[in-house]
Amino acid sequence: MRLSRHHPSRVVPSERRPPVRTHHRTRLLAAAFAALTLAGSMAGCSRADSGPKTEQKSQGAAAEVRLGYFPNVTHAPALIGVKQGFFAKELGSTKLTPQTFNAGPEEVNALLGDSLDIAFIGSGPAINAFTKSKGAIQLVSGAVTGGAQLVVKPEIAAPEQLTGKNIATPSLANTQDVALKKFVAEKKLPDVKITNLDNPKTFDAFKKGELDGGWLPEPWSSRLVLDAGAKVLVDEKNLWPEGKFPTTVVIVRSEFLQQHPETVTAILKGELAAIEWAKTNPAEAKTVVNGELKALAGSTLSEAVLDRAFSGIELGIDPVASTFAQLAQDSVTAGVVKSAVDLKGFADFGPLNAVLSEQGKPGVNASGLTK
């Protein structure tokens, strides 16, 4: 929402006015004061600056829900949920408006600008959204774990050989960008150039020899390996306990959650149905995802790339909440922020756990992320 500032005209009363004009002058001054007050309140209405508003009562199902996600294999639950109608079925009369994005920061801006309600997004941008909004964004579910790798030219055999090399990430301060910068900082690797490029441009630049590698999500790490001759230097799952880290999670505007909890619940039910269907029908799930990649990004993946990409990820609603304190600290290590954000109040798993309980499934652990 773009708002203009109102600048009231200055009121300069003349030195002499007959008494009958006194009320007119008072009205003008009052109007000017009111305009100034309005301008101040409007200038401060940005979600990124104002923080969470006073808790509101439920208004029932929303007339429309705007859902964001990426045309990536790591957003498979969203791609399947939209295409196969799992979201629409649960939403009933609520209109579903899907919107696709290329990177997390762009999607965060849409959320904070009130042009998006719910988003499938990387864990790094999810934390950033909570921080920028001063708590007006909440984590409500997981979606995908795993599926990110540092892939490089074949001659690079050890991290030390990254010195002087040009490595790409999808976007400044996105999940893979933080992971690479943390890795470089911890390994104390000098002179590593980090370039932020959209994934398709990274693929083209690597093939042309303009890049030495990239820390990328699926299917792009698989594309560089199978279609452009790269090799895996680091599989990110090897850097986390039990090999699990949240690649894609689901966040929502707190105001929307308060106003329309049943709509958020419907999206979560649709997500869970999409995940269960994909696990039961893996071959068909790959076909659906490939078709959506064609429709949204303009190209399909080879069977080999699809198989490799899906083998590296796990679809599931558990956001692996225990990792978020480390993820927040990683942004500090990476130099993205100066201090780790306090994530207390970041998550609201009430709707998700209610859905899981209804279906006889165990709930997810908040690990200190709730209020």
SULTA-V891846 format. One line per field, one symbol per residue. ss: DSSP state (2 for helix, 1 for strand, 0 for the rest). phi: phi as a letter, one per 30 degrees, with the letter a starting at -180 (. if undefined). burial: + if it has 24 or more other C-alpha atoms within 12 Angstrom, else -. A space follows every 50 residues. Layout:
# SULTA-V891846
ss=???
phi=???
burial=???
This chain:
# SULTA-V891846
ss=00000000000000000022222222222222222222222220002222 00000000000001111111002222222222200222222000111111 10022222222200000111102222222222000011111111110111 11000000222200011110000022222222222220000011110022 22222220000011111002222222220011111222202220011111 11122222202222222222222222222202222222222222222000 00222222222011100000222222222222200000000000001002 222222220000000000000
phi=.cccdccdddccdddbbdeddedddddddddddddddddddddcddddcd iddeecddcidddbbcccacdbedceededddddiddedddidddccdbc bcaeeddddddddicbcbbdaddddddddddddhjdbbdbacabciibbc cbdeddcbeeddeiccccbdaeideddddddddddddhcdhcdcccbeee ddedddddidbclacbddcdddddddcbidbdcbcdddcbehicbddbbc bbdedddddbddddddddddddddddddddbddddddddddddddcciac cddddedddddcbbdadddhedddddddddddedidbdbdddcdjdcbce ddddddddcicddcddhiddd
burial=--------------------------------------------++++-- +++-------++-++++++++++++++++++++++++++++----+-+++ ++++++++++++++++++++++++++++++++++++++++++++++++++ +++--+--+-++--++++++++++++++++++++-------+-+++++++ -++-+++---++++++++++++++++-+-++++++++------+++++++ ++++++++++++++++++++++++++++------+++++++++------+ +---++++++-+++++++++++++++++++++++++----++++++++++ ++++++-------+++--+--
